[in-house]
Amino acid sequence: MNTCIIYKLLSKVLLVLAGAFSLCLIVGALNGEHLSEDQSMKAFVMSIGISLILSAVFHWLGRKGTQQMFRREALCLIGLSWFLATLIGAIPYILIVENCDYADAIFECSSGLTTTGATAFENFHEFPKSLLFWRSLSQWMGGLGVVVFFVALLSSLGAGAKILFSNESSGSAADFDQGRIQQGAVTLMIYYLAISTICAICYKVAGMNWFQAVNHAMTTIATGGFSTEANSIEHFQSPLIEWIAIIFMAISGTTFVFVIRIFMGKFHILRHTQEVLWFYGILVGSTLLLTMYLVEMTGELPSADTFRSATFQAVSIMTTTGFASTDFEDWLPPAKMLLIILMFIGGCSGSTAGGVKVVRVIIALRGSMRSIALSFRPNLTIPMRMGGKPLGESAIQSVIIFLMLMVSLQICSMLFVSANEPELTFLSTFSCVQATLFNIGPGFDQVGPSDNFHFLRSSTKLFLSLLMTLGRLELYAVLVLFMPMAWKKFS
């Protein structure tokens, strides 16, 4: 293990966090907070100082290291950087929120960086503007990934950048035409910033003030779901704002490289977009089913409001954004079951959405159909293709293993949560795990869209924070940290 390169790059992550805290200071100052009077401003100054000091320490520890990076260094770095960012990012909550429990702070920061959107605070809407901005900014950074940010900014990583990008972004470095992966990551950052800006302008035109528009744009594009208001998007009572959110949530749940290429006029990619077609097909089908269920529940004829409400929740849940335009806890059981399925599927690979990703569901379904066919025609050759490219047996097997790991982890996590929180109902226990492991945010019953996770024990909240990180990094970058063989010295 080349620990020196890990130390050196962790120092860069801390510099990114120091820069983010500086932005929060500026936002606080613009909104009337003063360094001499407000604890929030002092807290961010302290957070910047801690980040810079730790960055200097890590840089010194890695000063003699080589630039050589293998896959295990990349995986360990991603996992460690996420845990470190969570611990440092929790400091403002601890220093600003009165009587803040450390588990609440870690849960909130983890929920932000992993774009989960669940909250452990009952009155978050009363936070100072600077802290509200940090909640949203943490999701915006986590959406594209802290690691992708510094890969884009560093030109000295060489082949290591390709390994880091591929493992952090849940996409493939081969998706880019450019020869250098840094150029691809920079392209992603420019697109991410541009679409966030457009979304903020649209929200402002639709009736939000600039602070609300910028915050909601960041959490919409990150498919995170944090809001500055207690009752989320429902607060604005605006069909236009809801349709804007629907459009940008759907775009953000689509593979970023696909959208970028469409904007560049490379329409030939439409011939190899099974995942995107499945994604929008599932959304359309789910919307129609939810509309039917709502009509059945209300006993009224279909209306524009019914269709919009069904569309909003289908898109919000499948893209794992977690915004709420209504309390879907009151919906019929079939509607809730459909939402649970959408939570599991999630968005496209290479997007900011969570879940197991549409591409894995497609491969698993096709692999299952092939296995059934081979059970009575064992000598038949049935090739599988995805995106116009043939799928090898190892790729199919890795998808099946990943899905098995996720389901097994969900079951084991439910056992832990139910033992630790015996007062929770089965649906609440299931929702706690589902909403955090798949980075959704809201669940059902006691952790529904109008509730929060504050009432849970500290140990439960810390465990759910770990699940968020496991889900965001798709298991391996975290699990590898607990493998002794990964820490052996490289030769």
N, C-alpha and C positions, 0 to 999 in steps of 0.2 A: 504493500500500500504506500503510495507516494503522498504522505500526509502533508508535506510542505506545500504542494500545489493546492491542497484543500484549505489550509490556513490562509494562503494568499488570496484565494477567491472568496472565502468567507469575509475577508476584510472589505472586498468590493461590495458584497451584499450589505454590509453595515454602512458603507458610504451611501448607497442608494437609500437606505432607511433614514440616514441623517438628512439627505436632501428632501425626502418626503416630509419629515418633521419640520423642516425649514419652510416648506410651502404652507403647512398648517399654521405656523407663526404668522406668515404674511396674511393668510385668510382671516385669522383672528384679529390682526391689527386693522384690516379693512372693515371689519364688522364691529369695531368699537372696543375690543379687548385691549387692555394696557398691561405692559410688563410689570409695572410697579404696583398694580392693584389686583390683577386677576391671577388666580392660581393656575389657570389653564395655560397661560403664556409662560409662566415659570416652569411648569411641568414639561412643556415642549423644549424649552432651553436645556433643562436637565437631560431630557431624552436625547437631544442632539449631542450633548457633551458625553454621555455614556456611550453612544454609538461611535463617536469619533475616537474615544479612548480605546474601546475594544477593537476597533478597526486597526488602530496603530499597533496594538498588541499582537493581533493575528498576522499583520503584515510582517512584524519583526520575527515571529515564529516561523514564517514561511520564506524568509529572506534568502536562504541558501538552497532552496528547492529547485528542481528542474521543471520544465514546462511539460514533461511527459505525463499524459493522462490516458488511462485505459477506461474501460466500461465500468469497472467497479469503483474507481475514483469518482466518475461522473455520478453514479447512482448514490454513493455515500454523500457526495457534495450536495446533491439536490435535497436529500432527506435532511441533512444537517442544516442546510441554509433555511429550510422551511421551519424547522424547530427553533432555530436561532431568531429568525425574523418574528416568529410568534411570541417568544419570550421578551424580546426588545419592544415589539409593537404593543405589548400589554402594559408597558410602563406608564404611558399617558393615562390610561383608565385608572390604574392604581393611584396615581398622584392627583387626579382631578375629581373622580367620582367619590363622594363622601361615603365612608364606611364600605369601600369596595372590597369584596372578597377576591383573593388572588385567582381562584378558580373562575369567577365571573369574568375577570379581565382576560385570562388566557382563552376562555371560551369565546369571548367576543372578538378578540384579535384573530384567533384561529378561524372563526366563522367568516371574518372579513377576508383574510388572505386566501382562504380556500374557496371563496365566493359562495359559501353556503347560505348565509343570510339569516340564520337563526340567531336570536338574541337572548342574552341572559339578564338584561336590564329591563325593568318594568317601565321606567320613565326616561328612556333614552332621548325622547324628543325634547327634553328639558336640558340636554347637554349644552355646553357652550358651543358656538359656531365652529370653533377650531377643532373641537373633538368630534363633532358631527362630520366635519370635512375629513378627518382622519379615518373615521369608519368607512366613508365612501371611497376615499383614496386607497385604503388598504385593499378593498375589493377590486378597484381598477388595476392596481399593480398585480394583485394575485390572479386576475383574469388572464393576462398574457403571461404572467409568471415572472417572479423576481429573477430567476435564472436566465430567462430569455432576455430580460432587460440588460443584464450585464454582458451576456454573450454579444448582443448587438453593439455594445459600447466598447468592447475589448477586441483588439485586432491581433493579439499575441497568442491566442489559444490554439490556432492551427486546427489540426484534426480534432482536438478536444472540444472545440466549439460545436462540431457536428454531433458528437456523442451527447453533449449536454442538451442541445436543442431538441434532438429526437426524443430523448427520454423525458424532458420536462413538458414539452408542448403537446404530448399525446398525438403528435403528427409524425411525419417522416421528413427527414432532411432531403430525401429524394423528390419531394413535392416541388422543390424550387428548381428553376432553370439555371440560376446563377451558379458559378463555379465555387464561390465562397459562401459559406453558410452565414457569415456575418452580414453579407449583403441581403440575404433572405430574411434574416431576423430584423434588420433595419427596415426592410420593406413592410414587414408585419407591423412594426411599431408605428410607421408613418400611417398605414391604413387604420390602425387602432386609434391613433390620435385624431385622424381626420373624421372617422365615423362617430367618434365620441363628441367632437365639436359640432358636427351636423345634428346629432341627436339633441345636444344641449340647446342649440338654436331653435329647433322644432318645439321643444318643451317650452321655451321662453315665449315663442309666438303663440303657443296654445294657452298661455295664461299663468305659467309659473313665474316666480321672480327668479333673478339670475342665480341666487344661491341654491334654490330648489332645483332649478334646471340643470346646473352643473353637477350637483350631487346625484340626481336621478339619472342623468346621462351616464355617469361613471358606473353606476351600479346596474344600469340596463345593459350596456355594452359588455360588462364583465359577467353578465347573467348571474349577478349576486343577490339583488333583491333588498339590500339595505335601503331604508327610506328615512327622510328627515321628519316624517310625520308618523304619529302613533298608529294610524289605520292605513298606512301605505298609500297606494294609488287611489284607493277609495276616498281618501280625504278630499280630493279635488273635485269629485262629482262631475267629471268632464269626459264625455264620450270621445272627444278629439284627442285628449291626452292618453286615453286608453288605447286608441288605435295607433297612435305614435309608438307607444310602448310595445304593442303587439308586433308592429313592423320591425322595430329595431331588435327586439328579443329574438324574433325568427331569424333575422340576418346574423345575429351573434351566435345563434345555435347552429349555423351552417359553417362548413369547413371554410376557414378564412382564405386559404389559398384558392379555393374555387371562386369565391366572390372577387378576389383581387384579379384573377385571370379574366373573369367576365367583364370587370371594369376596364381591363386592358384590351378588350375586344377579341380575346381568344375563345371564340364560341365553339371551337371544335371540342372543347372539354366537355360539352353537353353530351357527347356520345359515350362518355365513360363516367357517369355520375350516378351509379346505382344507389349509393348511400344517400345522396341529397334527394333523389326522387323518392326513396323510401321515407325519408325524414318528413318531407312535405306531404306525402301520401298518408302517413300515419296521423299527421296534424289535421289534415282535412277530414279524414274518417273519424277521428276522435271528436272534432268540433261538431260534426253532424250528430254523432251519438249523444254527446253532452246536451246539445240543443233539444234533442228528442226527450232526454231524461228530464230536462228543466220544464219542457212543455207538459210532460206527464205529471210532474210535481206540482206545478201551479194550476193546471187545468185550463190554461189560457192558450189562445192561438199563438204560433210563433211570431215574434216581433224582433225589431232591430236590437232592442236591449237584451233580449234573451240570446240572440245569436252572438252579440258582442261579448256578453258575459261568458258564454261557452268558449268562444274563441280565445278570449284573454286567459282563462284558466288553463286551457289545453296548451297554449304556447308557453305560458309562465311556468307550468309544471314540467313539460317535456324539455324545455331548455334549461331547467333547474334554476330559473331566476327566482321564483318564489314571491313575486309581487302578488298582492291580493286586491281584487276589485270588489270582492264580495266574500262573505264567510261561507266557503264551500263545505264547512262542517255540517251545515243544515241540508245538504243535498241528499238525494236518494242513495242507498247502498250501491247500486250498480254504477252510479256516477263516481262514487268514491273508489270503487274497485278499479275503474278505468284510470283514474288519476294515479293510483298506486302503480299500475302497469307502466304508465308514462314516466313516473319517477324512476323506475328501474331502467327503462330503455335509455333515456337521456337524449342528448343531441348528437351532432356529427363529430367524428374524430377531427382533431385540428381546429376545434372551436373552443370557446370559453365555457361551454356547457359541461355538466357533470353526467352522472349515470354511467352505464357500462358502454355506451356509445352504440349508435345504430349499426355501424359496420360489423360489430361483433355479433349482434343479434342476427343479422343477415347470414353471416358465415355459419353461426350455430344452427340456424334453421335449415340452411342448405345442406350442411353436413349431416344433420339428422335425417333429412329426406334421402340423402345418398346412402346412409347406413341402412335404412329400411329397404331400399331397392337392392342393395348388395346382399341382404339377408336371404333373398330368394333367387338372386342372379349373381352369385359370388364371382364369376369370371368376367362380369361386365366392367368396362372401364368408363368411369364417369368423371371427367375433368371438371374442376371448379375454377371459375374466374371471378375476379373482382376488379373493377375499374379497368377492364380490358386486359388485365394481366393474370396469368395463371397463378393459382394458389397452391403452394406446396403443402405436403402433409404436416410439416413442422409448424407452419403458420396456422393451419386448422387446429392442430393439437394445442398450440399455445392459447388460442381463443377459448377452447373448451376448458383448459386448465384455469385460465383467468376467471371464467364464469363460475367454475366450481369453487375457486378460492373465495370469490365475493359472496356467494350463497352460503358457504360454510362459515365465513367470518360473520355474516349477518345473523346466522342461527346462534353461534357462540356468543355474540355480543348481546343478543336478546336474553340469553340465559344469565349473563352477568348483570345486565340492567334490571331484569326482573328480580334477581336475588338482592340487588342493592337498593331497589325501589319497590318494595312489596306492595305499596299502596297504589301503584300504577295499574291501570287496566291493561288487558292484552293488546288492544288497539293502540294505546298510548305507548306501550313498550315497543311494539313493532314500529310505530311512527318515529320514535326517538332515534332508533337505529337507522331506519330507512332514510329519514330526513338528513341525517348527518353523514352517513357513509356514502350516500349518493349525492351529497352537496345540494340538497333541495332547499332546506330552510324550514318552511312550515310543514306540520304533519297533521294528525287528526286527534280528536278527542281532547285530552288534557294539554296537548302541544299543538293545537289547531292554529289556523292563520290569525286568529285574534288573541292568541295566548303567547307565552314565552317559556323559556327553560329555567327561569330564575328559581323556581321552587325545588329543583332537584338538588340532591346532595353534591357537595364539592367533588367527591371522588367520581360520581357519575358524570359531572360536567367535564372533568379532566379526561375521562375515558372517551366521552363523545368528541372532545377536541381531537384526540388521537384518531378517532374514526374519520373525522373530517379530513385530516391530513392524509390518511391512508387512501381515502377515496379520491382526493384531488391529485395525488401523485400515482394513482393506480397501483397501489400495493408495493411494488418491487423496490422503489427508491427508499421506502421506509423499512420493509422487512429485511433488506440486505444489511441494515445497520446492526441487526441482531444475529448475523451469521459470522461466527468467529473466523472462518476461512477468508472472509472479505478483508480482514484487518491484518493479514500476514504481509510481511514486507515483500515488495515486488523485487524481481531480479532482472 
